[in-house]
Amino acid sequence: MNSRLKIGLVLTLLVAVAVLAAFWATVALHQPPYPIRRVPPPGFVPGDFEIFYVAFTIISTINIALLVIVLLTYINVYSKTRSPFTIGLIIFAFAFLLKDIASHPFVAGLFSFRAYGLGPFAFLPALFELAALSVLLYLSLRY
């Protein structure tokens, strides 16, 4: 398959994932799955939660999709080359995938944990990871 076609398909998939994550995050934030009454911690700003954590949810979901694509790409490369270096890349991508799944806001919410008051620091690390994964995926699909 042509590398431009691969990149176009990946970008289309990521846009679809971002739109679904945005819809999912906005619906889940306004309709919690269980009725628990909590007292917000001191310094809690409702707008902070809604803006920054929706952004974090979207970016984190895109990162998970990117990591799945990178992992599948490396598994495909390994099946063709049997290179030990590629095994290292597979382990690296899988470890990051587990980290992103464990730190995803919905996974934390399933166990009744919430983060408050982080402001833009809620999503900045995920944004930097998104940039790095985008470069890694681009180089993996290009060559």
Summary of the structure (lengths in Angstrom):
residues: 143
radius of gyration: 17.5
end to end distance: 11.7
largest distance: 55.7
contacts: 373
relative contact order: 0.16
helix: 79%
strand: 0%
